[in-house]
Structures are given as C-alpha cells and as structure tokens.
Amino acid sequence: MRYISTRGNAPVLSFADVLLTGLAEDGGLYLPETWPEFSLPDWESLRGLPYPELAARVLAPFAAPDIDLETLRGLCAKAYANFDHPAIVPLTQVEDGLFVQELFHGPTLAFKDMAMQVLGQLFEHVLTQRNDHVTIVGATSGDTGSAAIEACRGRDRLSVIILHPKGRTSEVQRRQMTTVLDSNVTNLAVEGTFDDCQDLVKALFADLPFRREMHLSAVNSINWARIAAQIPYYVYAALNFGAPEREVSFAVPTGNFGNILAAWAARKMGLPIKHLCVGSNRNDILTRFLNANDMTIKGVVPSLSPSMDIQVSSNFERLLFELLGRDSAACARIMTGFRATGHMDVPEEVWENARTVFSGLALDDEQTEAEIRNLHQKSNYLADPHSAIGIAAGRKFRQPGVPMIAEATAHPAKFPDAMVAATGIHPALPVHLEDLFEREERYRTVPATAGAIKDAVRAAVLANAP
Ligand SMILES: N[C@@H](CCOP(=O)(O)O)C(=O)O
C-alpha cells in the first residue's frame, strides 16, 4: 500500500514511512492511495476471531508489504495482552436497538489505547529494523497524552513530548501523564487551549530543518497508523450484529474526528455501515457543519467532556479530500482558507454528500449531566461524559431494524467530579491506578509559542541522547 497526501505536494510513502513521518511535508494528511476492499467471504472469515487476530487481519492490507501478517499477529497479540476484558472491546445493550461498545479496557482507560498500544509495537518494530530513533511530539486534550506515554515509556528508540492545555484536562487525566517519570517522557503544560497545542505541533512539523534534525514523529490521529488501528473495532462490532448481511450504524463522541473517520474508512472498505453520528459538546463546530454547513471556528470553551474541547478537528481534512473526489488542490485551497479566515468554505454539494452518511448532535454540560443521570437510572449504565454524549447522539438518530452502536470512549473514573455531580457515584480507579493521587508529578509550564516548545524538544532530545 502506498500513501498520498491530501494536499498533493508531498512524497508518496509506504506504511512504515507514513508511521514515522506522521504529518505530510506539505501540511496535509496521508491516506491510502486506494482503499482495500473486503469481499463478503473476507468479512465472514473475520467473525468470531479473537480481537488481536481480527485486528492483525484488518491491518494487513494497510501495512503490506512493509509488515507481513505474521509479524502483525505478534505485534497485535502484545498490544492487547494487558487489556482488562477478555473481549477487549465488549458490547452491551442499553436500550431497544441501542448498544454500547466499550473501548476503555486498556491501560489508560480510554479508546486511545486501542490504537496507541499497537503504535508502540509498530514503532519498536520499524525502528529496530532501521536502527533508528524518533522524537514523538503530541498534543492532547486529555486522553491521547497518557495513552501515548504509556505506549512509549521506557523505549530506547523513542522520546515522547506531550503538550496538554494547562488546567483544561481532568485531574485524573493530567496525573495519568505527569506521574510517569521515565527519562524518555516529557510533559509540557501549555498556556493555551488544545487547539493551540495542536497548532504548535503542526508548526514544529512545518519547520522542515527542525523536523529532520529532531527526527520528529506524531502519535496524534494526524498519523495514518492511528486511524488504521482504530478500524478493527468497528469491524468487530458490525460482525457481531450480523454484518456483512446486515447494516449497522455507529455514534461516536467526536473531537479531532479520528475515531469516526476510522468508522468511515471501514465503510469505504465495504463494511455495511448505514449511518455515522457525531456527538459534540458545546465546542460544536462539527455539528454546526453537519446541520448548517457552518464550519466556523469559535473560542474553545471548557466543558464536562474536556477531551472534546476542540474547534479544529484535524481529520476532517481527510474526509474533505475524499468528498472532493480526491482533488488535492481544492483541498489545500479550502484548508488554507480555513486557517486564514476561521471559516471553511465547503461546497454545497460536498456538504450534502457528507450529510448522506453523517449526522451531528451537540449537548451542553447540563444536558450531558442529565444524560449520565438518566442512563444510570433507566439502564443502570454508568457512562463517562464523552460516552454519554455519544449515546445521546445514537438514540436521536437510531432507525428501526438497524442496530445503533455508541462508542464508549473513556472510563467514568477519569471524570469523577462529573460522575458524582450526575449520579452521586465516585467510580473507583482500577488497581494499577489506585495510588495515582499520591504519585509524584513532573511537568513544566510553557507559553504557547513555537520557540518555547522547540527549546523543550531540543532539551528532551539532548537529555535522552544515547
Ligand atoms: N481528544 C484527544 C485530542 C487529540 O486527538 P487525537 O485523536 O488526534 O490524538 C485527546 O484526548 O487528547
């Protein structure tokens, strides 16, 4: 498989190179040159497989020829070995026709582990083959950071520097990052929003000499490997509900648009997905777009679901490129205009086309709290604020005869204040995180400037030099 940039002006790369490159050199995002299509027997052959085996087989066409199926099997087995549920991504029913798929059974209690644990293995494999080292710089609104740190900590060939928006994650989320004291891990609390953090990461990648000197790589969902490794759980869920003979729909709490894009990719591969529902909080740029073709950046406001406190959803660019018929010049023009004006000029027919598959629902904090409470009272299900928003979106858009699967993206214990306010229950952290609040924290506060982040990256790389 070869990969091309959405902006059409970067080298065409193989999977292993895309993994190490992260963001394309023209500022675009990598996508497969062609979409692998699975036939009916291909899908059927995946039904009933243990999750790691299913994941390896779904990833195989994306990773070929760089990484073969046998190697992927080994990497996926290791990636999912420490999940705390035998099914890895269990499904449960909450209402008539409405189901939940739990993606938070990994080490950091959020869906990010599903791909990040695989990425840790992939990096190790490719870097060992090449006898190389990379510096990962990532931005987080709460969950990506700890998942990336957990996947990379203690690995000689990786340095990891994570930018989080100071004071804008939950305390559990912050401590999950800042209490990891391995020497290859650096945490920066940026005086700004997640969008500032993400822009800073992109600014570092745009400085090509710096990027090459530091061997920068990405673990955010701008890295195609992240999206690829999120496709298998959609396949697993759909097969459980009768695909490929029967259609299913998904509802996904959405911030950077990576998770739901993975569902869309599964659809492109031939999985019978009828509808995709975006759940947002008050940072509702995606729902405004889907409802009224209004993709206009407003200030990021803090909410009960901090991981979705995002206005610039990076992966929307990948969908846009596809909906524009893969016209990279048009995609580059629209994206440049968006960053210059704060408004994305999406052609009417592209918007109409998006609405044939996607719908959006936004909940404010009050509605989110009510949703958590009602779910608990009526279905005896404890959903974290992000998952609750996804479930509400799923309920709104479910259709008779089509199972609606809402993705539960984080464990409620990551957001104790919101859970107590909504239900009076303080969900316990699992044993391996029980002493989180007694652990020493290490992080540095930095201004939201590229200069400050570059200095921090240089220092981390020097400190970690072999
Ligand atoms: N919601 C994310 C923000 C970054 O998203 P990513 O999927 O691009 O890594 C978070 O919790 O950090």
The ligand as a Tripos MOL2 file, in Angstrom:
@<TRIPOS>MOLECULE
LIG
   12    11     1     0     0
SMALL
NO_CHARGES

@<TRIPOS>ATOM
      1 N1         -9.2950   14.0280   22.1250 N.3       1 LIG1
      2 C1         -7.8840   13.9300   22.0280 C.3       1 LIG1
      3 C2         -7.2850   15.0560   21.2470 C.3       1 LIG1
      4 C3         -6.2490   14.5570   20.3000 C.3       1 LIG1
      5 O1         -6.8560   13.6640   19.4100 O.3       1 LIG1
      6 P1         -6.0860   12.6260   18.5150 P.3       1 LIG1
      7 O2         -7.0640   11.5270   18.3040 O.co2     1 LIG1
      8 O3         -5.7170   13.3160   17.2800 O.co2     1 LIG1
      9 O4         -4.8710   12.1600   19.2480 O.co2     1 LIG1
     10 C4         -7.2540   13.7620   23.4090 C.2       1 LIG1
     11 O5         -7.9480   13.3050   24.3100 O.co2     1 LIG1
     12 O6         -6.1000   14.0670   23.5950 O.co2     1 LIG1
@<TRIPOS>BOND
     1     1     2 1
     2     2     3 1
     3     2    10 1
     4     3     4 1
     5     4     5 1
     6     5     6 1
     7     6     7 2
     8     6     8 1
     9     6     9 1
    10    10    11 2
    11    10    12 1
@<TRIPOS>SUBSTRUCTURE
     1 LIG1         1 GROUP 0 **** ****
